[in-house]
Structures are given as C-alpha cells and as structure tokens.
Amino acid sequence: MACAGPSDVLEFAVADAMGRACLEAELLAPRHCRGHSERYARHLLHADPAGRYTLVALVWEPGQFSPVHSHYTWCSYGVVAGALQESDYGYMADIAMARPLRTTACPAGTARFSHAGLDEIHCLGNAGDRTAISVHAYGVDGARVATHVNRLVRVAA
C-alpha cells in the first residue's frame, strides 16, 4: 500500500493511489456516505494495525467547511463524489496568522497531498448544492485520527 511506502516517494505514491481510488465505483459502503446536518461527517474506513496511517471518508453537506488548518502529519485526500472547494493560505510567522492566497475547485477525481507543518494551510468544504464525499489518508494511527491531525490556524483580518 502507498501509505506504508518509503518516505521519499510517499507524496507521489499516496496521491496516485488516492486519485485511482476516487474512480472506484464501489469504494464506499452506503454507511460511509451518510452526512450530518450540522457538520461534515467522518467515517473510519481503515486503521493500519501498525499505526502508520488511517483512512476516513468525509461527507460534506452543502455549506459545510472545515476550519482553516494545517496538519500535524502528512495528509492526502481525494474527491469521490460531488465537488469540494479548497482555499489555500500563507503563514505569516511574525504575527502567527495565515492570509488567504487562492481558492480552487476540486471536482470528483481530484487528489491532493500535503505535508505536516505550517507551509501548507487550507480550508476544505462544499460550496455546492449537493452532497460531496472525500476520502482522506492521514499518517497517524486510528486512535489519534480525531485529535492529532488538524492544527487550527488563525486568519488575519
């Protein structure tokens, strides 16, 4: 599996695998496609027994967005259904805040990878009018996927 490969090719292997997985018609069971009315829903798909990575499906109802964040670990995502919007930010170390840079549309089939740290800050969400689903791989064990992935970052006004 790409997530367990050598670190020098991790980014390319994971992004490639994520892009191919997004095209699989039966990637997700119906239970992994259920949304939540108040926030995006997270469904655990697989936690590597060796703790090297965790796979989750995120279901985004219209208007649901993540907070602006970077990651404590590497992360990759692929859009499986619908479309997402990703806004990228630049970190300003002198004031410990981020500033908006650009916003990109991410239709089904889009796959991205980001490294840990403040060099890659973003906000991801559903700006459309129908449900969107993405699959995410994080370089963290399953027990910590809800607490050791996102690093919230304040945005300058």
C-alpha positions as CSV (number, residue, x, y, z in Angstrom):
1,M,0.0,0.0,0.0
2,A,1.2,3.5,-0.9
3,C,0.8,4.8,2.7
4,A,3.3,2.3,4.0
5,G,6.0,3.0,1.4
6,P,9.3,4.8,1.8
7,S,9.1,8.5,2.8
8,D,11.0,9.8,-0.2
9,V,8.2,8.7,-2.6
10,L,5.2,8.9,-0.1
11,E,3.7,12.0,-1.6
12,F,3.6,10.7,-5.2
13,A,2.6,7.2,-4.3
14,V,-0.3,8.3,-2.0
15,A,-1.6,11.0,-4.3
16,D,-1.5,8.5,-7.2
17,A,-3.3,5.8,-5.2
18,M,-5.9,8.3,-3.9
19,G,-6.6,9.5,-7.5
20,R,-7.2,5.9,-8.6
21,A,-9.3,5.1,-5.6
22,C,-11.6,8.0,-6.2
23,L,-12.6,6.4,-9.5
24,E,-13.7,3.1,-7.9
25,A,-17.5,2.9,-8.1
26,E,-17.8,0.7,-5.0
27,L,-15.1,2.3,-2.9
28,L,-17.6,3.2,-0.1
29,A,-20.3,1.2,1.6
30,P,-23.7,3.1,2.0
31,R,-23.0,3.6,5.7
32,H,-19.9,5.6,4.8
33,C,-22.0,8.0,2.7
34,R,-24.2,9.4,5.4
35,G,-23.9,13.1,6.2
36,H,-24.7,15.1,9.2
37,S,-26.9,18.2,9.2
38,E,-24.7,20.3,11.5
39,R,-21.1,19.4,10.4
40,Y,-19.3,17.3,8.0
41,A,-19.4,13.6,8.9
42,R,-16.3,11.5,9.4
43,H,-16.4,7.7,8.9
44,L,-13.5,5.5,9.7
45,L,-12.7,3.2,6.7
46,H,-9.4,1.6,7.9
47,A,-6.8,2.0,10.6
48,D,-3.5,0.3,9.8
49,P,-2.7,-2.2,12.6
50,A,0.9,-1.0,12.6
51,G,-0.3,2.6,13.2
52,R,1.2,4.1,10.0
53,Y,-1.9,5.5,8.5
54,T,-5.7,5.9,8.9
55,L,-8.3,6.2,6.1
56,V,-11.5,8.1,6.6
57,A,-14.5,9.2,4.5
58,L,-15.8,12.7,5.0
59,V,-19.3,13.6,3.9
60,W,-19.9,17.2,3.2
61,E,-23.4,18.6,3.0
62,P,-23.9,21.9,1.1
63,G,-22.3,24.8,3.0
64,Q,-20.1,22.7,5.3
65,F,-16.5,23.6,5.6
66,S,-13.5,22.7,7.7
67,P,-11.8,25.3,9.8
68,V,-8.6,26.8,8.5
69,H,-5.9,24.4,9.4
70,S,-2.6,22.8,8.7
71,H,-1.7,19.3,9.7
72,Y,0.4,17.7,12.4
73,T,1.0,14.8,10.0
74,W,1.0,14.2,6.2
75,C,-2.4,14.1,4.7
76,S,-3.9,13.2,1.3
77,Y,-7.4,13.4,0.1
78,G,-9.4,12.6,-3.0
79,V,-12.9,13.7,-4.0
80,V,-15.1,10.7,-4.6
81,A,-18.5,12.4,-5.3
82,G,-19.7,15.9,-5.9
83,A,-17.2,18.8,-5.7
84,L,-15.2,20.5,-3.0
85,Q,-13.6,23.9,-2.7
86,E,-10.1,24.3,-1.3
87,S,-8.8,27.6,-0.1
88,D,-5.0,27.9,0.5
89,Y,-3.3,30.2,3.0
90,G,0.2,31.5,3.6
91,Y,1.6,31.6,7.1
92,M,2.9,34.9,8.4
93,A,5.3,33.9,11.2
94,D,5.7,37.5,12.5
95,I,2.0,37.6,13.6
96,A,1.4,33.8,13.9
97,M,-1.6,34.0,11.5
98,A,-2.5,33.0,8.0
99,R,-3.5,35.1,5.0
100,P,-5.7,33.9,2.1
101,L,-3.9,33.1,-1.2
102,R,-6.2,31.3,-3.6
103,T,-9.3,29.1,-3.9
104,T,-9.5,26.1,-6.2
105,A,-12.5,24.0,-7.3
106,C,-11.9,20.3,-6.7
107,P,-14.3,18.1,-8.7
108,A,-14.7,14.3,-8.3
109,G,-11.4,12.7,-9.2
110,T,-9.2,15.4,-7.7
111,A,-6.5,14.1,-5.4
112,R,-4.1,16.2,-3.3
113,F,-1.3,15.6,-0.8
114,S,0.1,17.9,1.9
115,H,3.0,17.6,4.3
116,A,2.9,18.3,8.0
117,G,3.6,21.9,9.1
118,L,2.6,25.4,8.5
119,D,3.8,25.6,4.9
120,E,0.5,24.0,3.8
121,I,-2.5,25.7,5.4
122,H,-6.0,25.2,3.9
123,C,-9.8,25.1,4.4
124,L,-11.8,22.5,2.6
125,G,-15.5,22.4,2.1
126,N,-18.7,22.1,0.0
127,A,-19.7,25.3,-1.7
128,G,-22.1,23.5,-4.0
129,D,-25.8,22.5,-3.7
130,R,-25.4,18.7,-3.4
131,T,-23.6,16.3,-1.0
132,A,-19.9,15.8,-1.6
133,I,-17.7,12.9,-0.4
134,S,-14.0,12.7,0.0
135,V,-11.6,10.1,1.3
136,H,-8.6,11.1,3.4
137,A,-5.4,9.3,4.4
138,Y,-3.5,10.6,7.4
139,G,-0.1,9.4,8.7
140,V,-1.4,8.7,12.2
141,D,-2.8,5.7,14.0
142,G,-6.6,5.3,14.1
143,A,-6.9,6.1,17.8
144,R,-5.5,9.6,17.2
145,V,-7.1,10.5,13.9
146,A,-9.7,12.8,15.6
147,T,-7.1,14.6,17.8
148,H,-3.7,14.6,16.1
149,V,-4.4,15.6,12.5
150,N,-5.6,19.2,12.2
151,R,-3.7,22.2,13.6
152,L,-6.1,25.1,13.6
153,V,-4.6,28.4,12.4
154,R,-6.0,31.9,12.9
155,V,-6.6,34.0,9.8
156,A,-5.6,37.7,9.6
157,A,-8.5,40.1,9.0
